[in-house]
Amino acid sequence: MDKKIRPYKNRKQTVKRERAIMLVSSAFVMAALTITGIYMKGKNVEDQNDGYSIDLAEYETNVGEQYAKLVDEVNTKTDAVKEDLPDVLALTDIPIIEKVPEVDGELDYMPREDSIVDFEVTEVDSGLVEIPGLTDIAEAPVTEAPQIVEKVFSFTEEEGLYVPVMNEILMHFSMDRTVYFATLDQYKYNPAVIFKAVEGCEVYACADAKVVDMYRNEELGQVMVLDLGDGYRAIYGQLKDCNVAVGDAVSVGQVIGHVGTPTKYYSVEGVNLYFSLEKDGQPINPEGMM
């Protein structure tokens, strides 16, 4: 009976002992706090005066001591970290780089060895680099735009002239003496050959030439000027329905227009084709060249 009750009593005594220790400890802590509070309050009262002066020397001393203590703790922990660093790096498989190898240039990083490719640098213009879409264009042969060469015409009197209209002459060329113009009822020089014609009949180019001018005036109606080359020019008058334009090249015998209605200056003479030939701006007789 006693053996069964004894363990229970021992536990009860132990609990009482622990409670007593806790109470004593609490009382001791409270007493210490109370004493500390009374001391600090008294210290503050002693340090204060009417001028609110503070002993800065004491604060500087305390701050210096705290700073020195903090530095010692940091150095101690830093040394411990340095000692443990190799073990930590060994666990993480991170290599320790004792010295950064020197590299040429201004790289601020080390390139990975497996990213370095040994190749020979070539320029695009060298033809060794093939760029789809670009290389084909660069290698395509450059074709120059065809140059338009203007035909140069040449004429000699020995070559002769093609008859401008298939009909008889109404009034002959006359620059050495005057001839009678019935419509004007006067005599005057005639710098051209005037062919009798039918309105609407075809008019032909007298030689290979270039059309250099087309205009209309009161006496000759629609006029066309052909440049035969070498200073020779042919002037056609009394035209209509011209099928060439200024700048066109015409071939000998080519239809260049048709005979039109005569102007009032040739109303009595009737329908005709006015044709004159000039050399360097001076009229010459074309009759012997036809």
FIVEXDO-874774 format. One line per 4 residues: number of its first residue (from 1); for each residue x, z, y of N, C-alpha, C, O. Coordinates in steps of 0.02 Angstrom, whole numbers, plus 50000, padded with zeros to 5 digits. Each point is the difference from the previous one (the first is absolute). Example, Ala and Ser with C-alpha at 12.3 -4.5 7.8 and 13.67 -1.06 7.14 Angstrom:
2
1	50660:50390:49716:49955:50000:50059:50045:50000:50060:50052:50033:49999 | 49930:49931:50054:50042:50003:50059:49961:50037:50055:50025:50008:50055
This chain:
290
1	50042:50000:49939:49958:50000:50061:50043:50000:50062:49986:49963:50047 | 50066:50078:49955:50044:50003:50058:50040:49937:50007:50012:49977:50056 | 50010:49993:49888:50040:49938:50003:49959:49942:50030:50028:49958:50034 | 49908:50040:49952:49959:49947:50027:49988:50008:50074:49996:49950:50035
5	49998:50112:49990:49985:50012:50070:50063:49993:50042:49994:49983:50059 | 50064:50029:49914:50061:50001:50041:50016:49933:50032:50016:50000:50060 | 49980:49944:49907:50014:49938:50035:49954:49989:50059:50023:49974:50051 | 49916:50044:49946:49954:49993:50055:50022:50042:50058:49998:49978:50058
9	50024:50085:49929:50023:50044:50053:50062:49972:50033:50008:50005:50060 | 50036:49967:49900:50062:49971:50029:49983:49943:50048:50031:49994:50054 | 49923:49964:49928:49981:49945:50044:49968:50026:50064:50011:49973:50054 | 49951:50078:49940:49966:50029:50058:50050:50030:50048:49995:49992:50060
13	50055:50042:49912:50053:50029:50042:50040:49945:50035:50019:50006:50058 | 49992:49942:49906:50038:49944:50030:49963:49970:50058:50030:49985:50052 | 49905:50005:49942:49959:49972:50054:50002:50046:50060:50006:49977:50056 | 49988:50090:49932:50002:50048:50055:50067:49997:50036:50005:50004:50061
17	50048:49989:49898:50067:49998:50030:50007:49938:50045:50028:50004:50055 | 49947:49938:49921:50005:49939:50039:49960:50005:50064:50022:49976:50053 | 49919:50054:49944:49961:50009:50060:50035:50044:50050:49999:49987:50060 | 50032:50065:49915:50035:50045:50045:50058:49964:50035:50011:50008:50059
21	50024:49952:49901:50056:49963:50030:49975:49952:50053:50031:49994:50053 | 49914:49972:49934:49972:49953:50048:49980:50035:50064:50011:49975:50054 | 49957:50086:49938:49979:50038:50059:50060:50022:50041:50001:49997:50061 | 50050:50027:49903:50060:50023:50036:50033:49941:50035:50022:50007:50057
25	49981:49936:49909:50031:49941:50031:49961:49978:50061:50029:49983:50052 | 49904:50016:49941:49959:49979:50057:50010:50047:50058:50005:49978:50058 | 49997:50088:49927:50010:50048:50054:50068:49991:50032:50006:50006:50061 | 50044:49980:49898:50067:49989:50027:50002:49939:50045:50030:50002:50054
29	49937:49944:49924:49999:49939:50040:49963:50011:50066:50023:49979:50053 | 49920:50055:49943:49961:50014:50060:50041:50043:50048:50000:49989:50061 | 50034:50061:49910:50041:50044:50043:50055:49960:50033:50014:50009:50060 | 50018:49947:49902:50054:49960:50028:49975:49955:50055:50031:49994:50052
33	49911:49973:49937:49972:49957:50051:49982:50040:50063:50011:49978:50056 | 49960:50081:49931:49980:50042:50058:50061:50020:50040:50000:49997:50062 | 50051:50025:49903:50061:50022:50035:50031:49941:50038:50022:50007:50057 | 49979:49934:49909:50028:49941:50033:49961:49981:50062:50029:49984:50052
37	49903:50019:49943:49959:49984:50058:50012:50048:50057:50004:49979:50058 | 50002:50086:49925:50011:50050:50053:50068:49988:50032:50009:50008:50060 | 50041:49973:49898:50068:49990:50026:50000:49940:50046:50029:50002:50055 | 49940:49942:49923:50000:49940:50040:49963:50010:50065:50020:49975:50052
41	49924:50063:49945:49963:50013:50061:50041:50041:50049:50001:49987:50060 | 50033:50062:49912:50042:50041:50043:50058:49960:50027:50020:50010:50058 | 50009:49945:49901:50055:49958:50023:49978:49954:50056:50037:49990:50049 | 49902:49982:49944:49975:49955:50052:49988:50038:50065:50014:49975:50054
45	49962:50085:49940:49987:50041:50060:50066:50016:50034:50003:50001:50061 | 50049:50012:49899:50065:50017:50029:50031:49939:50034:50032:50005:50052 | 49957:49936:49918:50032:49940:50028:49967:49975:50063:50031:49966:50041 | 49904:50052:49968:49963:49975:50058:50010:50045:50060:50006:50061:49993
49	49997:49909:50066:50001:50038:50063:49961:49961:50051:49969:49949:49984 | 50032:50073:50076:49961:49967:50053:50027:49931:50016:49962:49959:50026 | 50101:50026:49962:50028:49935:50017:49995:49950:49944:50024:49944:50005 | 49942:50077:49937:49993:49956:49943:50067:49972:49977:50005:49941:49985
53	50048:50100:50013:50066:49978:49979:50003:49999:49924:49970:50042:49967 | 50066:49911:50006:50008:49992:49928:50075:49996:49986:50037:49965:50034 | 49983:50071:49914:50071:50000:49981:50014:49936:49960:49990:49999:49939 | 50033:49948:50096:50013:49936:49968:50061:50002:49955:50003:49963:49951
57	50043:50080:50063:50061:50005:49958:49983:50019:49929:50029:49974:49952 | 49921:50071:50041:49980:50021:49933:49968:49942:49963:50012:49990:49940 | 49945:49971:50096:49968:49944:49968:50051:49947:49980:49995:49971:49946 | 50055:50015:50098:50051:49952:49983:50038:50021:49939:50017:49958:49958
61	49997:50107:50036:50037:50025:49941:49959:49989:49937:50026:49978:49949 | 49909:50040:50055:49956:49992:49941:49994:49926:49980:50002:49983:49941 | 49989:49973:50110:49993:49929:49986:50064:49973:49967:49996:49962:49952 | 50062:50058:50074:50063:49978:49972:50008:50022:49928:50024:49962:49957
65	49957:50101:50030:50005:50024:49932:49953:49962:49953:50019:49983:49944 | 49920:50005:50079:49952:49963:49959:50023:49929:49987:49993:49974:49944 | 50036:49993:50108:50024:49932:49992:50057:49996:49950:50002:49955:49957 | 50045:50094:50049:50057:50001:49952:49975:50010:49929:50025:49969:49953
69	49926:50075:50040:49972:50013:49934:49967:49937:49971:50008:49984:49942 | 49954:49981:50102:49966:49939:49978:50051:49947:49980:49989:49965:49950 | 50066:50028:50088:50052:49951:49983:50031:50016:49933:50012:49955:49959 | 50000:50109:50028:50029:50019:49936:49953:49983:49942:50023:49977:49948
73	49912:50034:50063:49952:49984:49946:49998:49925:49987:49997:49978:49942 | 50003:49982:50113:49998:49927:49991:50061:49976:49964:49995:49958:49955 | 50064:50067:50064:50062:49979:49967:50000:50019:49926:50023:49962:49958 | 49950:50098:50028:49998:50022:49931:49956:49955:49958:50018:49980:49945
77	49922:50003:50083:49954:49956:49963:50027:49930:49994:49991:49967:49949 | 50045:50009:50104:50029:49933:49997:50052:49995:49946:50004:49951:49963 | 50038:50102:50032:50051:50000:49947:49968:50000:49932:50024:49967:49953 | 49921:50070:50040:49966:50002:49936:49972:49931:49982:50002:49978:49943
81	49970:49989:50109:49972:49933:49987:50055:49952:49980:49991:49959:49955 | 50067:50045:50079:50056:49955:49983:50025:50012:49929:50017:49953:49965 | 49983:50111:50015:50023:50015:49932:49952:49973:49948:50020:49978:49946 | 49915:50025:50071:49950:49977:49951:49987:49925:50003:49967:49974:49955
85	50057:49992:50097:49984:49929:50009:50022:49957:49942:49960:49958:49978 | 50102:50048:49996:50019:49957:49942:49953:50008:49941:49985:49951:49966 | 49993:50111:50020:49955:50010:49943:49933:49965:50013:49971:49970:49954 | 50004:50035:50109:49935:49969:50015:50006:49924:49996:49955:49967:49972
89	50098:50005:50055:50009:49928:49996:50009:49975:49929:49977:49946:49983 | 50055:50095:49976:50009:49981:49929:49933:49996:49965:49991:49958:49956 | 49962:50085:50064:49934:49999:49968:49959:49939:50023:49960:49974:49962 | 50052:50003:50099:49960:49944:50027:50034:49933:49992:49972:49949:50021
93	50087:50048:49949:50037:49938:49989:50016:49963:50064:50003:49939:50001 | 50008:50098:50055:50018:49968:50063:50075:50004:50007:50028:50055:50001 | 50007:49888:50005:50073:50003:50005:50023:50029:50066:49970:49988:50052 | 50084:50051:49944:50029:50029:50060:50052:49951:50027:50046:49981:49965
97	49946:49999:50098:50046:49954:50032:50051:50041:50038:49985:50030:50051 | 50076:49971:49923:50053:50039:50032:50020:49967:50066:50012:50035:50050 | 49992:49897:49951:50021:49964:50060:49964:49934:50004:49996:49963:49951 | 49976:50022:50108:49965:49936:50008:50051:49944:50005:50043:50001:50044
101	49953:49950:49911:50049:49945:50002:49992:49960:50064:49945:49991:50026 | 50111:49984:49998:50000:49961:50061:49974:49929:49986:50016:49971:49948 | 49945:50003:50098:49973:49932:49993:50015:49962:50064:50007:50029:50054 | 49997:49905:49939:50011:49958:50059:49935:49989:50036:49946:50001:49970
105	50059:49988:50095:49940:49986:50039:49969:50064:50027:50033:50051:50005 | 49903:49944:50014:49966:50054:50032:49942:50026:49958:49950:50022:50027 | 50057:49976:49905:49947:50024:49957:49997:50076:50005:50051:50034:49998 | 49888:49993:50010:49991:50072:50000:49972:50024:49934:49971:50054:49996
109	50037:49907:49951:49978:50019:49934:50044:49966:49949:50034:49951:50016 | 49966:50075:49924:50039:49970:49946:49956:49955:49958:49951:50024:49972 | 50065:49912:50021:49959:49956:49958:50009:50018:49927:50054:50019:49977 | 49891:49973:49986:50003:50012:49928:50041:49945:49967:49996:49941:50019
113	50042:50080:49931:50044:49952:49966:49960:49946:49964:50021:49942:49996 | 49921:50077:49978:49961:49951:49962:49963:49951:50046:49970:49951:49977 | 50031:50064:50090:49966:49954:50047:50048:49950:50030:49979:49955:50037 | 50086:50052:49948:50049:49954:50028:50005:49939:49955:50015:50007:49941
117	49972:49935:50087:50003:49938:49961:50059:49959:50025:50007:49989:50060 | 50033:49990:49895:50059:49960:50018:49979:49927:50002:49990:49968:49949 | 50003:50005:50113:49982:49930:50007:50037:49971:50059:50027:50036:50042 | 49974:49900:49960:50037:49964:50051:49951:49978:50055:49951:49966:49986
121	50064:50054:50075:49955:49985:50056:50008:49927:50019:50056:49976:50010 | 49888:49991:49996:50001:49930:50021:49951:49991:50057:49953:50039:50008 | 50059:49910:50032:49956:49986:50056:49947:49949:49980:50010:49960:49954 | 49934:50043:50083:49946:49954:49984:50021:49928:50013:49983:49955:49962
125	50056:50035:50092:50020:49932:50017:50050:49972:49951:50012:49939:50001 | 50020:50103:49956:50050:49974:49955:49971:49958:49944:50036:49963:49967 | 49899:50042:50020:49967:49962:49947:50002:50035:49933:49973:49974:49952 | 50060:50086:50044:50004:50036:49937:49940:50046:49990:49987:50022:49944
129	49978:49994:50110:49942:50043:49995:49938:49958:49998:49990:49956:50042 | 49968:50055:49909:49938:49961:49992:49942:50044:50020:49987:50051:49968 | 49979:49930:50085:49941:50035:50023:49941:49954:49992:49998:49948:50032 | 49953:50070:49926:49943:49955:49989:49965:49984:50065:49985:50045:50039
133	50002:49893:49972:49964:49978:50060:50045:49988:50059:49985:49958:50042 | 50072:50080:49962:50044:49992:50057:50059:49954:49983:50018:49957:50040 | 50011:50054:49901:50057:49959:49980:49980:49926:49993:50038:49955:50018 | 49902:50033:49955:49978:49931:49992:49995:49964:50066:50018:49942:50007
137	49957:50095:50044:49993:49969:50066:50069:49987:50030:50011:49948:50031 | 50035:50100:49959:50066:49992:50029:50037:49942:49968:50038:49965:50034 | 49951:50023:49901:50035:49947:49965:49966:49932:50006:50029:49950:49980 | 49911:50048:50047:49963:49937:50006:50036:49954:50049:50022:50023:50053
141	49985:49915:49932:50035:49955:50046:49962:49991:50065:49939:49992:50000 | 50098:50010:50054:49969:49994:50066:49995:49925:50016:50050:49964:50003 | 49889:50015:50007:49988:49930:50017:49991:49994:50075:49957:50033:50029 | 50081:49925:50001:49995:49990:50071:49940:49956:50017:49981:49955:49963
145	49989:50062:50093:49943:49960:50023:50022:49929:50015:50052:49989:50031 | 49909:49963:49946:50020:49930:50012:50003:49985:50075:49954:50017:50037 | 50098:49951:49983:50008:49982:50069:49966:49933:50014:50009:49951:49965 | 49951:50051:50087:49964:49939:50019:50044:49960:50047:50015:50021:50056
149	50005:49922:49920:50043:49956:50040:49956:49947:50032:49967:49961:49966 | 50034:50037:50099:49959:49951:50036:50032:49931:49994:50060:49991:50009 | 49898:49962:49975:50023:49931:49991:50021:49970:50067:49965:50006:50050 | 50092:49962:49949:50024:49967:50060:49987:49925:49993:50021:49968:49953
153	49942:50006:50096:49981:49929:49998:50051:49958:50039:50030:50022:50048 | 49977:49916:49927:50046:49954:50032:49968:49930:50003:49966:49979:49953 | 50045:49987:50103:49970:49934:50007:50048:49953:50036:50035:50020:50047 | 49966:49920:49929:50038:49946:50033:49954:49941:50010:49954:49989:49961
157	50058:49972:50090:49957:49943:50015:50004:49947:49945:49953:49962:49990 | 50105:50036:49974:50006:49952:49946:49952:50014:49942:49980:49956:49963 | 50002:50109:50031:49953:50018:49945:49931:49972:50013:49963:49987:49952 | 50019:50003:50111:49935:49972:50016:49945:50052:50000:50011:50058:49983
161	49929:49921:50036:49942:50044:50006:49943:49972:49957:49993:49939:49991 | 49967:50106:49983:49939:49980:49964:49946:49990:50052:49993:50039:50047 | 49969:49909:49945:49947:49984:50049:49949:50057:50002:49972:50017:49948 | 50015:50013:50111:49956:50058:50004:49927:49985:49985:49963:50045:49979
165	50015:49894:50031:49931:49982:49985:49998:49926:49981:50033:49958:50031 | 49929:50026:49918:49999:49930:49976:49953:49957:50042:49944:49986:49981 | 50082:49993:50077:49960:49957:50044:50047:49966:50050:50059:50017:50005 | 49914:49935:50033:50040:49962:50047:50013:50039:50064:49966:50049:50016
169	50085:49927:50021:50018:50033:50063:49954:49976:50056:49988:49940:50008 | 49985:50108:50029:49957:49984:50057:50041:49993:50064:49987:49954:50039 | 50061:50090:49972:50043:49999:50059:50071:50016:49979:50012:50050:49966 | 50035:49908:50053:50068:50006:49979:50039:50050:50045:49981:50015:50057
173	50074:50008:49915:50046:50044:50038:50029:49959:50057:50021:49943:49991 | 49980:50087:50069:50026:49964:50058:50025:50050:50052:49961:50031:50035 | 50107:49975:49968:50029:50044:50051:50044:49961:50050:50027:50028:50047 | 49978:49907:49941:50039:49959:50047:49955:49963:50049:50023:49975:50051
177	49912:50022:49933:49953:49970:50047:49931:50030:49988:49987:50026:49946 | 49970:49972:50102:49934:50031:49995:49952:49955:49962:50008:49939:49997 | 49942:50093:49974:49946:49965:49965:49934:50024:50028:49995:50052:50032 | 49953:49909:49955:49935:50014:50029:49959:50046:49954:49994:49987:49940
181	49980:50066:50089:49955:50046:49965:49930:49988:50027:49984:50013:50058 | 49973:49960:49898:49934:49978:50022:49957:50058:50023:49966:49994:50051 | 50034:50061:49913:49958:50057:50019:50020:50026:50068:49957:50017:50041 | 50107:49988:49972:50025:50025:50065:50001:49945:50053:50004:50013:50060
185	49992:49924:49915:50003:49943:50045:50063:50002:50043:49998:49993:50061 | 50058:50017:49903:50064:50003:50035:50057:49981:49952:49993:50002:49939 | 50063:49980:50092:50059:49985:49961:50046:50063:50001:50008:50034:50051 | 50021:49978:49891:50048:50055:49996:50043:49992:49938:49986:49958:49957
189	50066:50082:50039:50044:49997:49941:49965:50031:49940:49962:50048:50006 | 50054:49925:49937:49970:50026:49938:50057:50027:49954:50037:49960:49972 | 49969:50105:50021:50054:50029:49959:49983:50003:49926:50037:50030:49961 | 49907:49941:50019:49979:50006:49930:49974:49934:49974:49993:49951:50038
193	49994:50048:49896:49966:49943:49969:49929:50024:49986:49989:50051:49968 | 49962:49910:50058:49930:50019:49991:49969:49953:49948:49995:49939:50011 | 49986:50091:49932:49971:49961:49945:49924:49999:50005:49969:50050:50015 | 50003:49891:49973:49927:49994:49994:49981:50033:49934:50034:49990:49950
197	49912:50048:50050:49983:50038:49938:49924:50008:49995:49963:49982:50045 | 50017:50045:49899:49930:50017:49987:49995:50076:49996:50041:50033:49968 | 49911:49994:50066:49994:50073:50001:49993:50028:49929:49960:49975:49961 | 50079:50074:50023:49999:50033:49935:50050:49972:49951:50007:50028:49945
201	50028:49918:50071:50049:49973:49953:50061:50046:49996:50012:50040:50046 | 50025:49954:49899:50056:50045:49987:50061:49985:50044:50013:49943:50018 | 50023:50112:49998:50062:49995:50039:50056:50027:49957:49992:50052:49968 | 50066:49912:50030:50054:50018:49955:50063:50025:50037:50012:49983:50059
205	50026:50057:49905:50064:50022:50027:50049:49942:49998:50007:49968:49948 | 50026:50019:50108:50045:49943:50005:50067:50011:49965:50037:49952:49988 | 49980:50112:49996:50063:50017:49967:49995:50072:49975:49953:50036:50015 | 50098:49983:49946:50004:50071:49981:50013:50040:50063:50046:49986:50038
209	49912:50065:49972:50006:50036:50064:49968:50069:49995:49974:50019:49947 | 50029:50017:50107:49969:50066:50006:49953:50000:50059:50015:49974:50054 | 49925:50056:49936:49952:50006:50054:50023:50056:50046:50004:50057:49980 | 50013:49925:50083:50027:50050:50046:49952:50017:50057:50011:50049:50035
213	49936:49912:49974:49954:50016:50054:49934:49964:49989:49997:49945:49973 | 49949:50088:50049:49933:49969:50000:49964:50027:50061:49998:50060:50012 | 49972:49895:50025:49965:50021:50061:49949:49946:50018:49996:49948:49968 | 49965:50065:50084:49949:49953:50023:50007:49992:50076:50008:50049:50036
217	49989:49890:49986:49998:49989:50073:49946:49948:50017:49969:49970:49956 | 50019:50022:50110:49944:49959:50023:50010:49926:49985:49952:49964:49986 | 50110:50012:50018:50013:49928:49992:50005:49979:49927:49971:49949:49981 | 50064:50090:49978:50014:49980:49930:49957:50037:49949:50006:49988:49940
221	49953:50057:50082:49958:50037:49951:50042:50047:49957:50044:50035:50025 | 49943:49964:49908:50039:50042:49954:50068:49968:49987:50004:49942:49979 | 50050:50096:50034:50068:49974:49994:50037:50039:49946:49992:50061:49993 | 50052:49902:49969:50043:50031:49950:50071:49974:50012:50010:49941:50013
225	50040:50106:49982:50070:49982:50011:50039:50013:49935:49997:50055:49973 | 50039:49893:50003:50042:50007:49941:50073:49996:50019:50020:49958:50040 | 50021:50088:49931:50072:50000:50011:50032:49965:49940:49998:50025:49944 | 50031:49916:50069:50031:49960:49947:50073:50018:49988:50029:49979:49950
229	50000:50060:50094:50070:50019:49996:50044:49955:50042:49981:49944:50018 | 50079:50081:49996:50050:49961:50039:49974:49981:50069:50020:49949:50027 | 49935:50092:50001:49975:49988:50068:49941:49954:50004:49977:49985:50055 | 49997:49991:49888:49943:49954:50000:49934:50040:49992:49994:50045:49959
233	49958:49935:50082:49933:50029:49995:49947:49946:50004:50007:49951:50038 | 49939:50059:49922:49943:49954:50001:49939:50036:50028:49986:50056:49979 | 49979:49912:50068:49941:50030:50031:49939:49957:49983:49997:49940:50014 | 49953:50095:49955:49937:49967:49982:49946:50027:50048:49998:50059:50015
237	49958:49894:50009:49944:50019:50041:49935:49969:49976:50001:49955:49959 | 49941:50070:50067:49933:49977:49982:49984:50017:49927:49972:49959:49964 | 50046:50102:50014:49989:50021:49930:49939:50044:49994:49971:50024:50048 | 50010:49986:49889:49951:50050:49982:50011:50018:49926:50034:49964:49963
241	49936:50091:50016:50003:50022:49930:50072:50001:49973:50013:49973:49946 | 50032:50058:50090:50069:50006:49977:50003:50048:49941:49970:50054:50001 | 50066:49927:49946:50003:50041:49940:50069:50033:49990:50017:50020:49945 | 50022:49984:50109:50063:50036:49998:50002:50047:50060:49959:49995:50046
245	50089:50052:49952:50005:50049:50054:50072:50004:50024:50045:49974:49968 | 49964:50058:50088:50067:50008:50028:50044:50039:49950:49979:50052:49974 | 50080:49922:50013:50045:50030:49952:50001:49965:49933:50046:50010:49960 | 49903:49948:50027:49997:49965:49936:50051:49943:49999:50013:49967:50050
249	50013:50022:49890:50043:49942:49989:49957:49945:49969:49960:50012:49955 | 50049:49927:50070:49961:49943:49975:50048:49947:49974:50057:49994:50022 | 49917:49967:49932:50040:49946:49970:49977:49932:50028:49943:49992:50021 | 50102:49961:49979:49984:49934:50026:49940:49971:49962:49998:50003:49939
253	49954:49968:50098:49940:49971:49970:49946:50050:49985:49946:49981:49977 | 50065:50084:50036:49949:50052:49986:49945:49996:50053:50014:49991:50059 | 49923:50017:49919:49944:50002:50047:50004:50065:50039:49999:50054:49971 | 50004:49942:50096:50004:50060:50041:49938:50011:50043:49992:50052:50031
257	49963:49899:49970:49939:50008:50039:49960:49935:50001:50011:49956:49958 | 49943:50040:50091:49957:49940:50005:49992:49982:50073:50012:50040:50046 | 49968:49897:49965:49990:49975:50068:49935:50028:50028:49948:50000:49966 | 50055:50024:50096:49941:50030:50030:49968:49956:50053:50019:49942:50008
261	49933:50085:50027:49966:49963:50054:50048:49994:50059:50033:50049:50018 | 49972:49894:50013:50046:49991:50057:49979:50041:50060:49940:50011:50012 | 50109:50012:50026:49985:50036:50062:49976:49952:50054:50001:49939:49990 | 49977:50087:50066:49975:49958:50055:50054:49955:50030:49984:49951:50034
265	50079:50067:49954:50054:49958:50026:50007:49935:49960:50034:49953:50022 | 49934:50045:49919:50004:49940:49958:49930:49977:49978:49990:49972:49946 | 49962:50040:50097:49932:49982:49982:49991:49924:49995:49963:49976:49956 | 50070:49985:50086:49994:49926:49998:50040:49973:49941:49978:49955:49965
269	50082:50072:50024:50041:49978:49945:49968:50014:49932:50012:49965:49951 | 49947:50088:50047:49965:50016:49939:50041:50047:49955:50050:50029:50021 | 49927:49978:49915:50033:50046:49952:50071:49977:49988:50012:49941:49987 | 50035:50106:50017:50070:49982:49992:50041:50060:49976:49976:50057:50001
273	50085:49929:49977:50048:50053:49983:50059:49993:50047:50031:49947:50004 | 49985:50105:50031:50057:50003:50046:50060:50022:49958:49998:50052:49967 | 50058:49909:50035:50060:50017:49963:50061:49985:50042:50010:49944:50023 | 50032:50108:49988:50062:49989:50038:50058:50034:49963:49990:50047:49962
277	50071:49927:50050:50061:50027:49970:50049:50016:50055:50011:49960:50045 | 50019:50101:49951:50048:50022:50049:50067:50016:49967:50003:50022:49942 | 50051:49966:50096:50067:50020:49978:50029:50044:50056:50013:49977:50056 | 49997:50086:49926:50025:50049:50049:49957:50003:50062:50025:50007:50056
281	49909:49987:49933:49953:50007:50056:49985:49936:50037:49958:50000:50046 | 50074:49946:49936:49989:49936:50035:49962:49952:49953:50018:49994:49942 | 49929:49972:50085:49962:49953:49958:50041:49939:49980:50036:49972:50041 | 49957:50006:49896:50033:49940:49976:49947:49957:49964:49947:50025:49981
285	50069:49912:50010:49952:49954:49970:50002:50005:49924:50051:49987:49970 | 49894:50033:49999:49998:50008:49927:49981:49936:49962:50003:49998:49939 | 49976:49950:50097:49972:49941:49968:50051:49967:49953:49981:49977:49946 | 50082:50019:50074:50049:49967:49958:50019:50041:49939:50036:49974:49956
289	49943:50089:50039:50017:50044:49942:49944:50001:49948:50010:50029:49947 | 49933:49941:50067:49943:50005:49953:50003:49943:49949:49956:49996:49957
